[in-house]
Amino acid sequence: MSKVAFLGLGVMGYPMAGHLAKAGHEVQVYNRTAAKAESWVAEFGGHTAPTPREAASGADFVMTCVGNDDDLRAICRGEDGALAGMDAGAVLVDHTTVSAEVTRELHALAGESGISFVDAPISGGQAGAENGQLVVMCGGEEEAYGRAEPVIAAYAKLCRLIGESGSGQMCKMVNQICIAGLVQGLSEGLHFGQKAGLDGRAVVDVIGGGAAGSWQMVNRYETMLDDMFEHGFAVDWMRKDLGICLKTADENGASLPVTALVDQFYKDVQKMGGGRWDTSSLIKRLNDKG
């Protein structure tokens, strides 16, 4: 068992930190809103800290799960940042979906103090975090990953080292690119079926076991048909992720025409007031257009 600091107790981080405590690790938490950290301690035990630096002090592993590049820099850098409190030999594991640029920046900064850095973005949504069934894609040195993987296992069903620093974030971009096109295709298919007067549930029952089947179809078709989107992975966060994908594609020369189009469709959903709706709300955009 290890001494672990967990920084960021949002919809993903809160249950992830809980799994670490349940697994027997000594966990100290930090959250920008202190009341959330206090609620976590009341539920799982452990301790809170007023700053990232104090939370990370003496920890073998520091896990971060925040919003974006700026949030990650804010909790890692500076006098009160996590890196200032970490000892040489400790490992910083970042679960935030951010740019490969900030990942490499923090990897280099950590290395100056003898601290290892593993970028480890996650997939599986809130349900995956709550059930300890996340997929974790990692970048960094093999030695650091090897030490971190048994700790990450507390909330992961699959964890893999993809390559050098930044590779985990690049893999997450592939994940989001694939999801964007898939959800739009599923939305169009279900929308078409509704317009054709078909029983959507019967249709999915037939096609779900064939080549058209997917995780999105299995887990989202019913709520899509029922016009329910107050759950899951928010459109605002998907647009943040797709923005990272499109910026990186501009830099490496990749062509992402479908991703760019779906990103604009999500912008339409935001204009409809759906920034916090699940990404499957692309079908609502189609249905509301008639």
C-alpha angles and dihedrals in degrees: 000000000000141000105250134185118202117198117194123034103198126136090297103032097048096063093035091058088046092058090052090054092047089051089059101257119142102246130194117183138203128191130173088233102056094202090066090055091049090051090051092052090048089055103038108017122231124104142289128225129203096224137027089244094057092044091053096045110119094356121143090207132021117198121196127194113167138136114274147332094294093048091050093050090048095057096039105041135055136036094310096035125118095250090059090059100042124099125229108271095034121121126231112204116192117201095175119113101238140141121293085234096066090040092058091043092056092040089058093043092050091048091059088066096041092257121137121226126204121185105213114169116183139223129195104077129233092316091054091051093048093047096042090242103123126142111227123198115195142198128189142067119337093233094055092044091050091056095043099045097075089053094046088051089077089079104016133090090186131020125174138174106229099182144286126350111310094025093104091055091046089052090051089053089055088051093053093044090054093046094050095058093039095054092048090051092048091048092051092047095051091042091052091049092052091050089049090055095246127149100252094204092052090048093052091045088059102039099033093081094050137066093299093059121115143155089261092054094048096045103033112030096089095050090044091054090046093049092240118145107149093113143054131036112355123239090229090060093045091054089050090053095045089050088058090048094050094046091050091047089055088054099046099035098246117152113228107169096151093046091051091050095048090048088060090048088056088051087058089052090052089053087053088059094259102123091123095040121109116269090251087074088094085096090060089058089056096043094048089053088057 
